Amino acid sequence: MISFTTALEAGKTSTEEALAIFDSLDPVNTDFMLGAWQGSGFLTDHPMDGVLETFHWHGKRFEGPEDVHPLVFSTLSKGRKSLNPTLVMPGLGLLKFFPFINSRFFGRVFQLIMPLFVTRRSRARLRLTDYRGKSSATMIYDNLPINDVFRKVDENTVLGVMDFKGMRKPFFFVLRREAA
């Protein structure tokens, strides 16, 4: 098995290797996840690889167990806005029919229409759940069949896996804690 660092430096790994890396990491409790986190991809040839970054995804914000902002995006003015996943996530299904949507041009267009998707309300919760044999902090979306499960890489980095009901294989991402 390759290490997390080796896979990240290589720029891509297989789903099987990513799962092996994920399984080797320690679980985290919900308090560990509190705060703001910057996200990035962990590429495994998943259809969603690079999509969030193209559309200027910044990361996630965990204010408390009941107050989680799962989709924080960068605005044109370099600010940050939380988006309503119920409005944004269904658009991901369009990618398999229109792969050209995952382009810099459409990423900028998305930033222009982003105000239509902004929310101030939290749209997820944080709980401990069992996933692949370990109980770890999990972000549970309020209105979508999605759980993001986290495992500890180090004190300021977690590897996340999106468990989306109906998705053939899991989607992986990295979160890095932002300075307070």
C-alpha positions in Angstrom: 0.0 0.0 0.0 1.2 3.5 -0.8 1.1 6.3 1.8 -1.2 9.3 1.7 1.7 11.6 1.0 2.9 9.4 -1.9 -0.5 9.3 -3.4 -1.0 13.1 -3.0 2.4 13.8 -4.6 1.7 11.4 -7.5 -1.4 13.4 -8.2 -3.6 10.4 -8.7 -4.3 6.9 -7.3 -6.8 4.2 -7.7 -10.0 3.9 -5.7 -8.7 0.7 -4.2 -5.5 2.4 -3.1 -7.4 5.3 -1.8 -9.7 3.0 0.3 -6.6 1.2 1.6 -5.1 4.6 2.7 -8.4 5.7 4.2 -8.7 2.4 6.1 -5.2 2.8 7.5 -5.9 6.2 9.0 -7.2 6.8 12.5 -10.7 8.0 13.1 -11.5 11.5 14.5 -14.1 12.7 16.9 -16.6 15.5 16.1 -14.7 18.1 18.2 -11.6 17.5 16.1 -13.5 18.7 13.0 -14.7 22.1 14.5 -13.5 25.1 12.6 -12.9 26.1 9.0 -11.3 23.8 6.5 -9.9 24.3 3.0 -10.6 21.5 0.6 -8.8 19.9 -2.3 -9.2 16.9 -4.5 -7.7 13.4 -3.9 -7.8 12.1 -7.5 -9.0 8.5 -8.2 -10.4 8.8 -11.7 -13.8 9.6 -10.1 -16.2 11.5 -12.4 -16.2 14.3 -9.8 -12.4 14.7 -9.7 -11.6 18.3 -10.2 -15.2 19.5 -10.5 -15.4 21.2 -7.1 -12.2 23.0 -7.7 -13.3 24.2 -11.2 -16.3 25.8 -9.6 -14.2 27.5 -6.9 -15.0 25.2 -3.9 -13.1 26.5 -0.9 -14.0 23.9 1.7 -16.2 23.2 4.7 -17.0 25.0 8.0 -18.0 23.1 11.2 -19.4 25.6 13.7 -20.9 22.9 16.0 -22.5 19.4 15.8 -25.7 20.9 14.5 -24.2 23.8 12.4 -22.2 22.6 9.5 -21.7 24.4 6.2 -20.8 21.6 3.7 -20.2 23.7 0.6 -18.1 26.9 1.1 -17.1 28.5 -2.2 -14.9 31.4 -3.2 -16.7 34.4 -4.7 -15.5 36.7 -7.5 -14.6 39.3 -4.8 -12.4 36.7 -3.0 -14.9 36.3 -0.2 -16.5 33.0 1.0 -20.1 32.0 0.7 -21.9 28.9 1.9 -24.1 27.3 -0.7 -27.2 25.2 -0.4 -26.3 21.7 -1.4 -29.9 20.8 -2.2 -29.7 23.4 -5.0 -26.1 22.7 -6.2 -25.6 19.0 -6.0 -28.3 17.9 -8.5 -26.3 19.9 -11.2 -23.4 17.4 -10.8 -25.6 14.8 -12.6 -25.3 17.0 -15.7 -21.6 16.3 -16.0 -22.1 12.8 -17.4 -24.2 14.2 -20.2 -22.3 17.4 -20.7 -18.6 16.9 -19.6 -17.7 20.3 -21.1 -19.4 22.0 -18.2 -16.4 21.1 -16.1 -14.3 23.9 -17.6 -12.8 27.2 -16.4 -15.4 29.1 -18.4 -18.3 27.4 -16.7 -16.5 27.8 -13.4 -16.5 31.6 -13.9 -20.2 31.5 -15.0 -21.0 29.6 -11.8 -19.3 32.4 -9.7 -21.6 34.9 -11.4 -24.8 33.0 -10.6 -23.6 31.8 -7.2 -25.8 34.3 -5.3 -28.8 32.2 -6.4 -27.5 29.3 -4.3 -26.2 31.1 -1.2 -27.5 30.2 2.2 -26.8 31.4 5.8 -28.4 28.3 7.3 -26.3 25.3 8.2 -27.1 22.4 5.8 -25.5 19.4 7.5 -24.8 17.8 10.9 -21.7 16.2 12.4 -22.0 12.8 14.1 -19.9 9.7 14.8 -20.8 6.9 12.4 -19.4 3.5 11.6 -17.9 3.3 8.2 -15.5 0.6 6.9 -15.0 -0.8 10.4 -14.3 2.4 12.4 -16.4 5.0 14.2 -15.4 8.4 13.0 -16.7 12.0 12.6 -19.2 12.1 9.7 -20.9 15.1 8.1 -24.5 14.2 7.3 -26.2 16.4 4.7 -29.7 17.6 5.9 -31.6 16.9 2.7 -29.4 14.7 0.5 -28.4 11.0 0.8 -24.7 11.9 1.4 -22.4 11.3 4.3 -18.8 12.6 4.3 -16.6 10.5 6.6 -13.3 11.8 7.9 -10.0 10.1 8.9 -7.0 11.8 10.4 -3.8 12.3 8.4 -2.3 14.6 11.0 -3.4 17.3 13.4 -4.5 19.7 10.6 -5.4 17.3 7.7 -8.1 14.8 7.1 -8.9 12.5 4.2 -12.6 12.5 3.5 -14.7 10.1 1.5 -18.1 11.0 0.2 -20.6 8.2 0.5 -23.4 9.2 -1.8 -26.3 6.8 -2.1 -26.4 5.4 -5.7 -22.9 6.5 -6.6 -20.9 3.6 -7.9 -17.6 4.4 -6.2 -16.7 6.8 -3.4 -15.4 10.3 -4.0 -12.3 11.3 -2.0 -11.1 14.8 -0.9 -8.6 16.4 1.5 -9.4 19.0 4.1 -6.7 21.2 5.7 -7.5 23.2 8.9 -7.4 26.9 8.4 -5.7 29.1 10.9 -8.1 30.6 13.5 
